[in-house]
Amino acid sequence: MTNPMRPNDQNRMGLPTPPRGWPIGSYSTYAEAQRAVDYLSDEQFSVEDVTIVGVDLMQVERVLGRLTWGKVIAGGIASGAWLGLFFGLLVGIVTGNVVAPVIFGLIGGIVFGVISTSLPYAATRGQRDFASTMQLVAGRYDVICDPKSAERARDLLAKLQI
């Protein structure tokens, strides 16, 4: 098993390496695997020897809702206003005059925000009228351990009720 804090020759070259070790547990969710490793840590086990491996990876796109021109423009106004307010306040603090830079910052930020959100949306020409987030999830999460301490880890995890 490799430790990212102490890279071996392959890791120094930036090459991906598969994890090594003996399986000590398999869980259906990442939270369960994380809880198992946390339990090992609580039991003073050397968790540097442990790796959580996601198996059967899937890319999941969760649809958040429909996009409309109104939502796109409103989002551009909101994000642009925050950005403009931030830069306006910075300039105002440096110059000593806060009001004028904040007003110009808000106006400029709103214009920039609307343009920067509207152009990409218009370029899709209705082919992607929804907002979504992407996640990489696994079908199961295996916890593996360096062979020198895998038996002790297995014995400790046998006491854990998940």
MDTraj code that builds the backbone (N, CA, C; nanometers):
import mdtraj as md
import numpy as np

residues = "MET THR ASN PRO MET ARG PRO ASN ASP GLN ASN ARG MET GLY LEU PRO THR PRO PRO ARG GLY TRP PRO ILE GLY SER TYR SER THR TYR ALA GLU ALA GLN ARG ALA VAL ASP TYR LEU SER ASP GLU GLN PHE SER VAL GLU ASP VAL THR ILE VAL GLY VAL ASP LEU MET GLN VAL GLU ARG VAL LEU GLY ARG LEU THR TRP GLY LYS VAL ILE ALA GLY GLY ILE ALA SER GLY ALA TRP LEU GLY LEU PHE PHE GLY LEU LEU VAL GLY ILE VAL THR GLY ASN VAL VAL ALA PRO VAL ILE PHE GLY LEU ILE GLY GLY ILE VAL PHE GLY VAL ILE SER THR SER LEU PRO TYR ALA ALA THR ARG GLY GLN ARG ASP PHE ALA SER THR MET GLN LEU VAL ALA GLY ARG TYR ASP VAL ILE CYS ASP PRO LYS SER ALA GLU ARG ALA ARG ASP LEU LEU ALA LYS LEU GLN ILE".split()
xyz = np.array([
    [0.0840, -0.1180, 0.0000],
    [0.0000, 0.0000, 0.0000],
    [0.0883, 0.1240, 0.0000],
    [0.0460, 0.2282, -0.0683],
    [0.1262, 0.3496, -0.0748],
    [0.0661, 0.4558, 0.0145],
    [0.1512, 0.5383, 0.0666],
    [0.1100, 0.6483, 0.1518],
    [0.1354, 0.7775, 0.0761],
    [0.0330, 0.8617, 0.0540],
    [0.0531, 0.9847, -0.0226],
    [0.1476, 1.0828, 0.0474],
    [0.1650, 1.0679, 0.1783],
    [0.2538, 1.1579, 0.2500],
    [0.4010, 1.1186, 0.2314],
    [0.4263, 0.9919, 0.1972],
    [0.5627, 0.9434, 0.1724],
    [0.5638, 0.8749, 0.0360],
    [0.5774, 0.9536, -0.0710],
    [0.5656, 0.8944, -0.2046],
    [0.6812, 0.7994, -0.2357],
    [0.6476, 0.6904, -0.3072],
    [0.7520, 0.6012, -0.3567],
    [0.7965, 0.6493, -0.4946],
    [0.8795, 0.5741, -0.5622],
    [0.9321, 0.6172, -0.6913],
    [0.8221, 0.6410, -0.7939],
    [0.7197, 0.5541, -0.7975],
    [0.6122, 0.5717, -0.8954],
    [0.5336, 0.6987, -0.8671],
    [0.5054, 0.7260, -0.7407],
    [0.4274, 0.8459, -0.7075],
    [0.5061, 0.9727, -0.7363],
    [0.6384, 0.9701, -0.7227],
    [0.7189, 1.0881, -0.7525],
    [0.7077, 1.1247, -0.8997],
    [0.6867, 1.0246, -0.9833],
    [0.6725, 1.0507, -1.1260],
    [0.5302, 1.0930, -1.1609],
    [0.4397, 1.0941, -1.0651],
    [0.3028, 1.1368, -1.0885],
    [0.2144, 1.0306, -1.1502],
    [0.2570, 0.9065, -1.1512],
    [0.1774, 0.7999, -1.2105],
    [0.0776, 0.7455, -1.1097],
    [-0.0447, 0.7199, -1.1536],
    [-0.1420, 0.6621, -1.0612],
    [-0.1037, 0.5177, -1.0279],
    [-0.1229, 0.4817, -0.9038],
    [-0.0931, 0.3453, -0.8609],
    [-0.2156, 0.2869, -0.7924],
    [-0.2467, 0.1617, -0.8202],
    [-0.3614, 0.1007, -0.7534],
    [-0.3301, 0.0792, -0.6053],
    [-0.4322, 0.0827, -0.5231],
    [-0.4100, 0.0606, -0.3802],
    [-0.3719, -0.0848, -0.3543],
    [-0.2965, -0.1057, -0.2480],
    [-0.2556, -0.2407, -0.2105],
    [-0.2960, -0.2665, -0.0673],
    [-0.3241, -0.3912, -0.0381],
    [-0.3568, -0.4298, 0.0981],
    [-0.4611, -0.5389, 0.0993],
    [-0.4942, -0.5804, 0.2187],
    [-0.5948, -0.6840, 0.2380],
    [-0.7269, -0.6198, 0.2753],
    [-0.8372, -0.6713, 0.2216],
    [-0.9679, -0.6154, 0.2588],
    [-0.9998, -0.6440, 0.4045],
    [-1.0454, -0.5399, 0.4735],
    [-1.0859, -0.5568, 0.6139],
    [-1.2325, -0.5215, 0.6339],
    [-1.2976, -0.4696, 0.5310],
    [-1.4395, -0.4374, 0.5397],
    [-1.4913, -0.3881, 0.4064],
    [-1.6200, -0.4086, 0.3824],
    [-1.6844, -0.3616, 0.2604],
    [-1.8174, -0.2982, 0.3001],
    [-1.8449, -0.1794, 0.2456],
    [-1.9615, -0.1019, 0.2893],
    [-2.0367, -0.0483, 0.1691],
    [-2.1663, -0.0306, 0.1853],
    [-2.2482, 0.0152, 0.0734],
    [-2.2449, 0.1670, 0.0555],
    [-2.2046, 0.2410, 0.1590],
    [-2.1965, 0.3866, 0.1471],
    [-2.0601, 0.4352, 0.1947],
    [-2.0223, 0.5511, 0.1444],
    [-1.8954, 0.6099, 0.1863],
    [-1.9006, 0.6445, 0.3348],
    [-2.0154, 0.6900, 0.3827],
    [-2.0280, 0.7271, 0.5236],
    [-1.9984, 0.6078, 0.6144],
    [-2.0424, 0.4880, 0.5749],
    [-2.0145, 0.3693, 0.6554],
    [-1.8654, 0.3373, 0.6556],
    [-1.8009, 0.3466, 0.5398],
    [-1.6571, 0.3208, 0.5312],
    [-1.5799, 0.4243, 0.6127],
    [-1.6217, 0.5486, 0.6040],
    [-1.5582, 0.6554, 0.6806],
    [-1.5756, 0.6310, 0.8307],
    [-1.6929, 0.5857, 0.8702],
    [-1.7186, 0.5555, 1.0115],
    [-1.6287, 0.4426, 1.0597],
    [-1.6072, 0.3425, 0.9747],
    [-1.5202, 0.2302, 1.0110],
    [-1.3768, 0.2785, 1.0349],
    [-1.3253, 0.3627, 0.9459],
    [-1.1897, 0.4145, 0.9626],
    [-1.1819, 0.5048, 1.0858],
    [-1.2848, 0.5841, 1.1079],
    [-1.2883, 0.6692, 1.2268],
    [-1.2870, 0.5844, 1.3537],
    [-1.3600, 0.4738, 1.3511],
    [-1.3611, 0.3825, 1.4656],
    [-1.2215, 0.3265, 1.4903],
    [-1.1539, 0.2856, 1.3825],
    [-1.0170, 0.2357, 1.3975],
    [-0.9274, 0.3429, 1.4591],
    [-0.9431, 0.4654, 1.4159],
    [-0.8644, 0.5759, 1.4709],
    [-0.8941, 0.5949, 1.6198],
    [-1.0229, 0.5887, 1.6557],
    [-1.0619, 0.6020, 1.7969],
    [-1.0022, 0.4912, 1.8826],
    [-0.9790, 0.3748, 1.8216],
    [-0.9220, 0.2601, 1.8937],
    [-0.7687, 0.2610, 1.8893],
    [-0.7108, 0.3758, 1.8525],
    [-0.5651, 0.3938, 1.8479],
    [-0.4969, 0.3059, 1.7436],
    [-0.5698, 0.2660, 1.6402],
    [-0.5128, 0.1865, 1.5318],
    [-0.4375, 0.2799, 1.4369],
    [-0.3315, 0.2329, 1.3765],
    [-0.2513, 0.3121, 1.2835],
    [-0.3254, 0.3259, 1.1501],
    [-0.4072, 0.4299, 1.1382],
    [-0.4906, 0.4464, 1.0188],
    [-0.4106, 0.4854, 0.8950],
    [-0.2826, 0.5139, 0.9099],
    [-0.1981, 0.5412, 0.7938],
    [-0.1864, 0.4181, 0.7053],
    [-0.2164, 0.3000, 0.7605],
    [-0.2087, 0.1746, 0.6859],
    [-0.3402, 0.1417, 0.6148],
    [-0.4395, 0.2290, 0.6255],
    [-0.5751, 0.2011, 0.5766],
    [-0.6061, 0.2880, 0.4547],
    [-0.6804, 0.2297, 0.3599],
    [-0.7247, 0.3016, 0.2406],
    [-0.8714, 0.2687, 0.2145],
    [-0.9502, 0.3693, 0.1782],
    [-1.0887, 0.3481, 0.1354],
    [-1.0882, 0.3475, -0.0174],
    [-1.1425, 0.2417, -0.0754],
    [-1.1424, 0.2266, -0.2210],
    [-1.2862, 0.2198, -0.2707],
    [-1.3221, 0.3111, -0.3600],
    [-1.4524, 0.3063, -0.4250],
    [-1.4482, 0.2072, -0.5396],
    [-1.5420, 0.1129, -0.5415],
    [-1.5466, 0.0080, -0.6431],
    [-1.6747, 0.0254, -0.7248],
    [-1.6696, -0.0086, -0.8519],
    [-1.7834, 0.0062, -0.9436],
    [-1.8260, 0.1529, -0.9514],
    [-1.7353, 0.2365, -0.9993],
    [-1.7598, 0.3804, -1.0041],
    [-1.8662, 0.4165, -1.1078],
    [-1.9445, 0.5177, -1.0711],
    [-2.0492, 0.5696, -1.1588],
    [-2.0435, 0.7215, -1.1568],
    [-2.0672, 0.7830, -1.2706],
    [-2.0832, 0.9270, -1.2746],
    [-2.2329, 0.9550, -1.2705],
    [-2.2750, 1.0296, -1.1691],
    [-2.4169, 1.0557, -1.1492],
    [-2.4429, 1.2044, -1.1674],
    [-2.5365, 1.2370, -1.2544],
    [-2.5763, 1.3756, -1.2752],
    [-2.7145, 1.3935, -1.2133],
    [-2.7201, 1.4769, -1.1115],
    [-2.8471, 1.5021, -1.0431],
    [-2.9058, 1.6336, -1.0964],
    [-3.0272, 1.6230, -1.1510],
    [-3.0933, 1.7395, -1.2092],
    [-3.1541, 1.8224, -1.0968],
    [-3.1197, 1.9512, -1.0941],
    [-3.1675, 2.0411, -0.9892],
    [-3.2960, 2.1126, -1.0269],
    [-3.3145, 2.1360, -1.1553],
    [-3.4357, 2.2056, -1.1975],
    [-3.4228, 2.2599, -1.3381],
    [-3.5328, 2.3138, -1.3860],
    [-3.5397, 2.3678, -1.5215],
    [-3.4744, 2.5053, -1.5255],
    [-3.4025, 2.5335, -1.6343],
    [-3.3442, 2.6657, -1.6550],
    [-3.4336, 2.7449, -1.7496],
    [-3.4565, 2.8692, -1.7146],
    [-3.5295, 2.9620, -1.8007],
    [-3.4445, 3.0880, -1.8137],
    [-3.4788, 3.1722, -1.9108],
    [-3.4056, 3.2973, -1.9245],
    [-3.4140, 3.3802, -1.7968],
    [-3.5277, 3.3789, -1.7324],
    [-3.5434, 3.4549, -1.6074],
    [-3.4476, 3.4076, -1.4991],
    [-3.4354, 3.2748, -1.4839],
    [-3.3440, 3.2201, -1.3827],
    [-3.1988, 3.2486, -1.4180],
    [-3.1652, 3.2389, -1.5456],
    [-3.0276, 3.2646, -1.5886],
    [-2.9903, 3.4100, -1.5621],
    [-3.0776, 3.5022, -1.6002],
    [-3.0503, 3.6450, -1.5809],
    [-3.0481, 3.6795, -1.4324],
    [-3.1412, 3.6258, -1.3549],
    [-3.1424, 3.6527, -1.2106],
    [-3.0150, 3.6008, -1.1448],
    [-2.9701, 3.4834, -1.1851],
    [-2.8455, 3.4304, -1.1313],
    [-2.7267, 3.5165, -1.1678],
    [-2.7248, 3.5673, -1.2906],
    [-2.6183, 3.6574, -1.3337],
    [-2.6187, 3.7879, -1.2565],
    [-2.7373, 3.8413, -1.2309],
    [-2.7479, 3.9653, -1.1530],
    [-2.6951, 3.9425, -1.0117],
    [-2.7366, 3.8322, -0.9499],
    [-2.6954, 3.8048, -0.8115],
    [-2.5443, 3.7842, -0.8005],
    [-2.4889, 3.6990, -0.8868],
    [-2.3445, 3.6729, -0.8768],
    [-2.2636, 3.7959, -0.9158],
    [-2.3091, 3.8683, -1.0158],
    [-2.2396, 3.9908, -1.0561],
    [-2.2459, 4.0988, -0.9502],
    [-2.3592, 4.1099, -0.8829],
    [-2.3727, 4.2108, -0.7778],
    [-2.2761, 4.1826, -0.6625],
    [-2.2649, 4.0576, -0.6234],
    [-2.1705, 4.0219, -0.5158],
    [-2.0272, 4.0530, -0.5559],
    [-1.9908, 4.0153, -0.6785],
    [-1.8557, 4.0408, -0.7258],
    [-1.8289, 4.1912, -0.7344],
    [-1.9233, 4.2651, -0.7889],
    [-1.9089, 4.4102, -0.7998],
    [-1.9021, 4.4777, -0.6640],
    [-1.9830, 4.4315, -0.5699],
    [-1.9798, 4.4873, -0.4344],
    [-1.8430, 4.4630, -0.3706],
    [-1.7903, 4.3431, -0.3871],
    [-1.6600, 4.3100, -0.3302],
    [-1.5511, 4.4020, -0.3858],
    [-1.5430, 4.4118, -0.5189],
    [-1.4397, 4.4961, -0.5782],
    [-1.4630, 4.6441, -0.5486],
    [-1.5888, 4.6861, -0.5458],
    [-1.6188, 4.8253, -0.5119],
    [-1.5749, 4.8593, -0.3706],
    [-1.5991, 4.7679, -0.2764],
    [-1.5539, 4.7915, -0.1390],
    [-1.4020, 4.7947, -0.1293],
    [-1.3343, 4.7068, -0.2019],
    [-1.1874, 4.7081, -0.2009],
    [-1.1333, 4.8414, -0.2528],
    [-1.1858, 4.8864, -0.3653],
    [-1.1406, 5.0136, -0.4217],
    [-1.1770, 5.1278, -0.3274],
    [-1.2959, 5.1211, -0.2691],
    [-1.3385, 5.2254, -0.1759],
    [-1.2507, 5.2338, -0.0521],
    [-1.2073, 5.1207, -0.0011],
    [-1.1194, 5.1200, 0.1163],
    [-0.9845, 5.1810, 0.0813],
    [-0.9324, 5.1490, -0.0376],
    [-0.8023, 5.2009, -0.0793],
    [-0.8083, 5.3510, -0.1056],
    [-0.9144, 5.3971, -0.1713],
    [-0.9228, 5.5390, -0.2082],
    [-0.9793, 5.6259, -0.0974],
    [-1.0511, 5.5681, -0.0038],
    [-1.1103, 5.6473, 0.1034],
    [-1.2521, 5.6926, 0.0726],
    [-1.2959, 5.6818, -0.0511],
    [-1.4311, 5.7176, -0.0915],
    [-1.5044, 5.5880, -0.1238],
    [-1.5987, 5.5479, -0.0406],
    [-1.6614, 5.4177, -0.0552],
    [-1.7838, 5.4207, -0.1473],
    [-1.8610, 5.5275, -0.1451],
    [-1.9902, 5.5297, -0.2132],
    [-1.9773, 5.5140, -0.3649],
    [-1.8969, 5.5953, -0.4295],
    [-1.8862, 5.5911, -0.5757],
    [-1.8311, 5.4573, -0.6253],
    [-1.7231, 5.4054, -0.5672],
    [-1.6738, 5.2759, -0.6158],
    [-1.7732, 5.1616, -0.5945],
    [-1.8492, 5.1662, -0.4837],
    [-1.9476, 5.0604, -0.4608],
    [-2.0586, 5.0676, -0.5651],
    [-2.1058, 5.1854, -0.5975],
    [-2.2119, 5.2009, -0.6981],
    [-2.1624, 5.1544, -0.8350],
    [-2.0424, 5.2014, -0.8745],
    [-1.9877, 5.1591, -1.0037],
    [-1.9578, 5.0088, -1.0031],
    [-1.9099, 4.9585, -0.8920],
    [-1.8818, 4.8153, -0.8812],
    [-2.0078, 4.7319, -0.8960],
    [-2.1167, 4.7747, -0.8311],
    [-2.2437, 4.7023, -0.8430],
    [-2.2958, 4.7035, -0.9859],
    [-2.2962, 4.8193, -1.0475],
    [-2.3462, 4.8295, -1.1844],
    [-2.2597, 4.7467, -1.2794],
    [-2.1278, 4.7634, -1.2688],
    [-2.0380, 4.6871, -1.3555],
    [-2.0476, 4.5373, -1.3300],
    [-2.0591, 4.4990, -1.2048],
    [-2.0717, 4.3577, -1.1698],
    [-2.1992, 4.2963, -1.2249],
    [-2.3082, 4.3694, -1.2143],
    [-2.4359, 4.3190, -1.2664],
    [-2.4285, 4.3007, -1.4179],
    [-2.3734, 4.3999, -1.4881],
    [-2.3598, 4.3892, -1.6337],
    [-2.2712, 4.2695, -1.6689],
    [-2.1574, 4.2584, -1.6018],
    [-2.0663, 4.1459, -1.6261],
    [-2.1343, 4.0127, -1.5950],
    [-2.2068, 4.0055, -1.4830],
    [-2.2741, 3.8813, -1.4442],
    [-2.3799, 3.8383, -1.5439],
    [-2.4601, 3.9330, -1.5908],
    [-2.5655, 3.8998, -1.6872],
    [-2.5042, 3.8522, -1.8191],
    [-2.4006, 3.9206, -1.8639],
    [-2.3360, 3.8800, -1.9899],
    [-2.2707, 3.7427, -1.9749],
    [-2.1990, 3.7223, -1.8635],
    [-2.1246, 3.5971, -1.8479],
    [-2.2141, 3.4760, -1.8240],
    [-2.3391, 3.4964, -1.7843],
    [-2.4307, 3.3829, -1.7717],
    [-2.5213, 3.3675, -1.8938],
    [-2.5525, 3.4771, -1.9580],
    [-2.6444, 3.4717, -2.0728],
    [-2.5798, 3.4148, -2.1984],
    [-2.4541, 3.4493, -2.2238],
    [-2.3897, 3.4013, -2.3465],
    [-2.3776, 3.2484, -2.3497],
    [-2.3274, 3.1848, -2.2459],
    [-2.3217, 3.0382, -2.2521],
    [-2.4605, 2.9730, -2.2629],
    [-2.5604, 3.0300, -2.1943],
    [-2.6952, 2.9741, -2.2021],
    [-2.7506, 2.9886, -2.3434],
    [-2.7282, 3.1045, -2.4050],
    [-2.7762, 3.1264, -2.5418],
    [-2.7055, 3.0330, -2.6402],
    [-2.5806, 3.0022, -2.6135],
    [-2.5041, 2.9152, -2.7036],
    [-2.5581, 2.7718, -2.7062],
    [-2.6273, 2.7293, -2.6012],
    [-2.6822, 2.5929, -2.5993],
    [-2.8055, 2.5800, -2.6870],
    [-2.8687, 2.6914, -2.7210],
    [-2.9873, 2.6952, -2.8085],
    [-3.0952, 2.5969, -2.7658],
    [-3.1204, 2.5919, -2.6363],
    [-3.2292, 2.5086, -2.5847],
    [-3.1962, 2.3608, -2.5722],
    [-3.0728, 2.3217, -2.5978],
    [-3.0354, 2.1801, -2.5887],
    [-3.0116, 2.1349, -2.4455],
    [-2.9919, 2.2281, -2.3555],
    [-2.9666, 2.1920, -2.2158],
    [-3.0369, 2.2935, -2.1259],
    [-3.1674, 2.2809, -2.1147],
    [-3.2478, 2.3742, -2.0361],
    [-3.2697, 2.3249, -1.8939],
    [-3.1638, 2.2773, -1.8300],
    [-3.1743, 2.2361, -1.6903],
    [-3.0402, 2.2557, -1.6206],
    [-3.0480, 2.2722, -1.4890],
    [-2.9278, 2.2836, -1.4068],
    [-2.9055, 2.1502, -1.3373],
    [-2.7785, 2.1140, -1.3191],
    [-2.7482, 1.9857, -1.2561],
    [-2.6132, 1.9915, -1.1868],
    [-2.5881, 1.8904, -1.1052],
    [-2.4568, 1.8721, -1.0438],
    [-2.4084, 1.7324, -1.0782],
    [-2.2770, 1.7175, -1.0866],
    [-2.2178, 1.5876, -1.1180],
    [-2.1486, 1.5328, -0.9933],
    [-2.1591, 1.4034, -0.9753],
    [-2.0913, 1.3352, -0.8665],
    [-2.0313, 1.2060, -0.9184],
    [-1.9207, 1.1676, -0.8598],
    [-1.8614, 1.0380, -0.8859],
    [-1.8893, 0.9534, -0.7626],
    [-1.9680, 0.8478, -0.7774],
    [-2.0037, 0.7621, -0.6642],
    [-1.9649, 0.6184, -0.6957],
    [-1.9561, 0.5383, -0.5916],
    [-1.9177, 0.3988, -0.6086],
    [-2.0328, 0.3076, -0.5694],
    [-2.0330, 0.1891, -0.6277],
    [-2.1333, 0.0888, -0.5924],
    [-2.1096, 0.0341, -0.4523],
    [-1.9816, 0.0289, -0.4118],
    [-1.9466, -0.0122, -0.2758],
    [-1.8113, 0.0487, -0.2423],
    [-1.7816, 0.0509, -0.1136],
    [-1.6561, 0.1069, -0.0649],
    [-1.5846, 0.0010, 0.0180],
    [-1.4687, -0.0411, -0.0307],
    [-1.3882, -0.1392, 0.0413],
    [-1.2842, -0.0662, 0.1242],
    [-1.2639, -0.1131, 0.2449],
    [-1.1569, -0.0620, 0.3301],
    [-1.0476, -0.1681, 0.3282],
    [-0.9288, -0.1273, 0.2848],
    [-0.8179, -0.2216, 0.2799],
    [-0.7072, -0.1727, 0.3727],
    [-0.6214, -0.2673, 0.4118],
    [-0.5195, -0.2361, 0.5110],
    [-0.3900, -0.3076, 0.4750],
    [-0.2802, -0.2485, 0.5145],
    [-0.1492, -0.3107, 0.4969],
    [-0.1519, -0.4488, 0.5624],
    [-0.0985, -0.5509, 0.4947],
    [-0.1049, -0.6875, 0.5484],
    [-0.0481, -0.7037, 0.6893],
    [0.0496, -0.6214, 0.7268],
    [0.1116, -0.6378, 0.8584],
    [0.0157, -0.6085, 0.9739],
    [-0.0898, -0.5314, 0.9479],
    [-0.1828, -0.4981, 1.0558],
    [-0.3285, -0.5265, 1.0201],
    [-0.3518, -0.5964, 0.9084],
    [-0.4889, -0.6208, 0.8619],
    [-0.5679, -0.7075, 0.9584],
    [-0.5045, -0.8071, 1.0174],
    [-0.5767, -0.8974, 1.1076],
    [-0.6292, -0.8216, 1.2297],
    [-0.5456, -0.7359, 1.2871],
    [-0.5888, -0.6567, 1.4032],
    [-0.7032, -0.5628, 1.3635],
    [-0.6934, -0.5028, 1.2446],
    [-0.7983, -0.4120, 1.1976],
    [-0.9298, -0.4871, 1.1796],
    [-0.9231, -0.6061, 1.1219],
    [-1.0430, -0.6871, 1.1035],
    [-1.1075, -0.7198, 1.2393],
    [-1.0253, -0.7551, 1.3364],
    [-1.0764, -0.7884, 1.4694],
    [-1.1447, -0.6668, 1.5332],
    [-1.0848, -0.5501, 1.5169],
    [-1.1468, -0.4286, 1.5726],
    [-1.2792, -0.3972, 1.5029],
    [-1.2807, -0.4076, 1.3685],
    [-1.4035, -0.3765, 1.2954],
    [-1.5148, -0.4763, 1.3234],
    [-1.4798, -0.5971, 1.3645],
    [-1.5819, -0.6969, 1.3994],
    [-1.6634, -0.6504, 1.5198],
    [-1.6063, -0.5646, 1.6026],
    [-1.6752, -0.5123, 1.7220],
    [-1.7659, -0.3935, 1.6885],
    [-1.7447, -0.3339, 1.5709],
    [-1.8215, -0.2157, 1.5309],
    [-1.9556, -0.2565, 1.4734],
    [-2.0615, -0.1982, 1.5230],
    [-2.1961, -0.2230, 1.4711],
    [-2.2345, -0.1081, 1.3785],
    [-2.2379, -0.1358, 1.2481],
    [-2.2763, -0.0305, 1.1520],
    [-2.4197, -0.0507, 1.1095],
])
top = md.Topology()
chain = top.add_chain()
for i, resn in enumerate(residues, 1):
    res = top.add_residue(resn, chain, resSeq=i)
    for name in ("N", "CA", "C"):
        top.add_atom(name, md.element.get_by_symbol(name[0]), res)
traj = md.Trajectory(xyz[None], top)
